């Protein structure tokens, strides 16, 4: 079935079989919104690979995948899109192959570039949501500033060891409540590394934020951050008290 | 009494605190900064600072029963 046929079915009030198990939660209107949704995923590594997989299966209709990196052996422990066969391949291009194999309803494009000040606005243009699947703090700041300029939400996620944190920034928000300063580009992941369950868990929460943003359902993690530390089964919702704490 | 929760790598700063949880008795009008001096944790190591689950500042004056959460920077992906 083509994307056009899928859209036509949904518009006629029929849920295509491939989305049948979405029906009770997302519904036909929600599914249509997802299929018309445009999401930029910045980073196609640990977080990004999982986010891309989930958004693809959910049926988010347009994906821009941005990553200048190539797969290497040390990605195999956690990066869903990395296989022994595609070592050396650009991550965004590998993502496009995976998306095409899973869901032909999704229009997907690879941008094999690192985000930088010159290209950020252009790479994110047209997206309704930006997903932060980056692996360093300064690029996250650039992404949040660019999302702010474009007036689009950014779904933030970061991981290290057993720990992850997720929040949604809307225009007017920033990362200042999360990072006290931006003098260091890396966090404790340099010590703890990133075993596979942690990016999968954080990415699932990020994908859920995208669904809520695109369908308008539920309650966003806005002005609060979901922090988890699975070593001690900690899940906490941390609140940003004042506008200036996160702006 | 103030309850302090150290998260992730910060736990190793006070290894005798089980799961990174400890209590501190401080003089009245003590700030978060004073607490950190008392428990010998460098403020530089902390990025998110939460008091009773809400973001706060090092200058905040603590009161009896407050729960202070100290978080290092997390940046991986």
HADDOCK unambig.tbl for C-alpha pairs under 7 A between the chains (distance, minus, plus):
assign (segid A and resid 45 and name CA) (segid B and resid 77 and name CA) 6.84 0.50 0.50
assign (segid A and resid 46 and name CA) (segid B and resid 77 and name CA) 5.49 0.50 0.50
assign (segid A and resid 47 and name CA) (segid B and resid 77 and name CA) 5.25 0.50 0.50
assign (segid A and resid 133 and name CA) (segid B and resid 77 and name CA) 5.72 0.50 0.50
assign (segid A and resid 134 and name CA) (segid B and resid 77 and name CA) 5.35 0.50 0.50
assign (segid A and resid 135 and name CA) (segid B and resid 75 and name CA) 5.99 0.50 0.50
assign (segid A and resid 135 and name CA) (segid B and resid 76 and name CA) 4.45 0.50 0.50
assign (segid A and resid 135 and name CA) (segid B and resid 77 and name CA) 4.19 0.50 0.50
assign (segid A and resid 136 and name CA) (segid B and resid 75 and name CA) 5.34 0.50 0.50
assign (segid A and resid 136 and name CA) (segid B and resid 76 and name CA) 6.17 0.50 0.50
assign (segid A and resid 137 and name CA) (segid B and resid 75 and name CA) 5.69 0.50 0.50
assign (segid A and resid 158 and name CA) (segid B and resid 74 and name CA) 5.94 0.50 0.50
assign (segid A and resid 158 and name CA) (segid B and resid 75 and name CA) 5.14 0.50 0.50
assign (segid A and resid 158 and name CA) (segid B and resid 76 and name CA) 5.29 0.50 0.50
assign (segid A and resid 158 and name CA) (segid B and resid 77 and name CA) 5.58 0.50 0.50
assign (segid A and resid 159 and name CA) (segid B and resid 74 and name CA) 5.83 0.50 0.50
assign (segid A and resid 159 and name CA) (segid B and resid 75 and name CA) 6.05 0.50 0.50
assign (segid A and resid 159 and name CA) (segid B and resid 76 and name CA) 4.71 0.50 0.50
assign (segid A and resid 159 and name CA) (segid B and resid 77 and name CA) 5.72 0.50 0.50
assign (segid A and resid 160 and name CA) (segid B and resid 74 and name CA) 5.94 0.50 0.50
assign (segid A and resid 160 and name CA) (segid B and resid 75 and name CA) 6.97 0.50 0.50
assign (segid A and resid 160 and name CA) (segid B and resid 76 and name CA) 5.60 0.50 0.50
assign (segid A and resid 177 and name CA) (segid B and resid 48 and name CA) 6.80 0.50 0.50
assign (segid A and resid 178 and name CA) (segid B and resid 47 and name CA) 6.46 0.50 0.50
assign (segid A and resid 178 and name CA) (segid B and resid 48 and name CA) 5.53 0.50 0.50
assign (segid A and resid 179 and name CA) (segid B and resid 47 and name CA) 5.24 0.50 0.50
assign (segid A and resid 179 and name CA) (segid B and resid 48 and name CA) 6.68 0.50 0.50
assign (segid A and resid 179 and name CA) (segid B and resid 73 and name CA) 6.59 0.50 0.50
assign (segid A and resid 180 and name CA) (segid B and resid 47 and name CA) 4.81 0.50 0.50
assign (segid A and resid 180 and name CA) (segid B and resid 48 and name CA) 6.97 0.50 0.50
assign (segid A and resid 186 and name CA) (segid B and resid 75 and name CA) 5.53 0.50 0.50
assign (segid A and resid 187 and name CA) (segid B and resid 73 and name CA) 4.74 0.50 0.50
assign (segid A and resid 187 and name CA) (segid B and resid 74 and name CA) 4.69 0.50 0.50
assign (segid A and resid 187 and name CA) (segid B and resid 75 and name CA) 4.74 0.50 0.50
assign (segid A and resid 187 and name CA) (segid B and resid 76 and name CA) 6.97 0.50 0.50
assign (segid A and resid 188 and name CA) (segid B and resid 72 and name CA) 6.99 0.50 0.50
assign (segid A and resid 188 and name CA) (segid B and resid 73 and name CA) 6.14 0.50 0.50
assign (segid A and resid 188 and name CA) (segid B and resid 74 and name CA) 5.63 0.50 0.50
assign (segid A and resid 189 and name CA) (segid B and resid 74 and name CA) 6.56 0.50 0.50
assign (segid A and resid 189 and name CA) (segid B and resid 75 and name CA) 6.55 0.50 0.50
assign (segid A and resid 189 and name CA) (segid B and resid 76 and name CA) 5.50 0.50 0.50
assign (segid A and resid 199 and name CA) (segid B and resid 77 and name CA) 6.84 0.50 0.50
assign (segid A and resid 238 and name CA) (segid B and resid 53 and name CA) 5.11 0.50 0.50
assign (segid A and resid 238 and name CA) (segid B and resid 54 and name CA) 5.84 0.50 0.50
assign (segid A and resid 239 and name CA) (segid B and resid 53 and name CA) 6.21 0.50 0.50
assign (segid A and resid 239 and name CA) (segid B and resid 54 and name CA) 4.65 0.50 0.50
assign (segid A and resid 239 and name CA) (segid B and resid 55 and name CA) 6.09 0.50 0.50
assign (segid A and resid 240 and name CA) (segid B and resid 54 and name CA) 5.78 0.50 0.50
assign (segid A and resid 240 and name CA) (segid B and resid 55 and name CA) 4.97 0.50 0.50
assign (segid A and resid 241 and name CA) (segid B and resid 54 and name CA) 5.68 0.50 0.50
assign (segid A and resid 241 and name CA) (segid B and resid 55 and name CA) 5.48 0.50 0.50
